[in-house]
Amino acid sequence: MTRLPPVDTRWRLAVALAAHEFFAVQQDAALASRYDKAHEPGKPFLPFTVADFADYLSTHEQLKDVVQAWPRITEIQRLLADKARAGLLYDCGRDALSDKFYTNMYWTMGSVAKSQTNGLLWLSEAVGPGLIIESYGAMTAPVAKPGEAGIGSGLVLDDYHILTNRHVVKDLNIHAGDELVTPQIPPPLVLRAPWHEIPDSVRVARDPIFDDDEDALGESDDERGLDLAVIEVESADDRPALNTLPGIVWRDPEATDSAYVFGYPQVPTLADAYMLVHGGQVVNPRVLTFQSGEVVSPDVRSFQGQRFFLYSSTTRPGNSGGPIIAQDGRVIGIVAHTTFDKADPQGTPGFHRGIPGGEVIEWLEAHQLGHLALLEDWER
């Protein structure tokens, strides 16, 4: 028996999307009749089984060769269970009247928040980290001048705006007219939206926006206002300067969250700065690494009263300003300075801090930039 290679993110996404339509309670009449589930008025709809779904996939003109349903029935069954755990399918138990295998029955749950429905990130918990990595890897921008030392990270908010840390902007001395390199990550394989070619570099349209309150408490730049900045860029031709993905939404972190940290830390012996999803197991041969960290405290405050959260994913110089993503595909914060005990001569490892999503949204709104990001309101 020939062993099939492992399934990838594109396969999981194709099956997850097909399942969302197939297991809908308001079934297509012809499809319901085909599987002997025709609805009788006054009686409840009968749910489909895993076997019904596999049969449907194996005869679907666009999916049958991609999915290979019956040879991969075990993977399909696991994915449907993952969707149920994510609250996207309702497990109706087994069909007790059937003498077949794979008789678990499901209904689609209508639990997708409107904020994510125009993209694919609402499937993150079911499809897995691959969807998060492909999506946010493409949305994480290097903040660097061509040919100059020094680099930070940022999150692309739209075709012309990058969110990063204030200290990144100030350390790199970024001003109107400067050239910045652009993210050259290939488009996600799971992409739905159009993806256009972008230039290798873009021009900073005007001086970046950030807080610089000299009257605020604190001796360092990081303690004057919030450590955030927005860089507006423009391309040298008529093309949009950057690519964007729909369905990106923000929320505050929770103690139960995983934390995936994206950025461009410099790696010794490598010729260039690569986009890393901090490290642990290799998920991409183009020097892309992945680490599943956790939120270890969702709400802490500095002496100056600023809100942060702590997470266990490692960050290094160059990660500053990069996005922190939870397992549900939502942005829960932006990387901030790691904290160290300056009085400790032994150099005890620091704590990794993030600026919570709610604080970021409030800051954007205060600077008349609230239209660039959406805070989750859980509206269905």
Helices and strands as residue ranges (DSSP letters): H 9-22, H 29-34, E 48-49, H 50-59, H 64-67, H 73-85, E 89-94, E 104-108, G 114-116, G 121-123, H 124-127, H 129-139, E 140-143, E 152-158, E 161-164, H 166-171, E 179-181, E 201-204, E 209-210, G 221-223, E 229-234, E 258-263, E 276-277, E 281-284, E 288-290, E 293-301, E 307-311, E 323-325, E 331-335, E 352-356, H 357-366, G 370-372
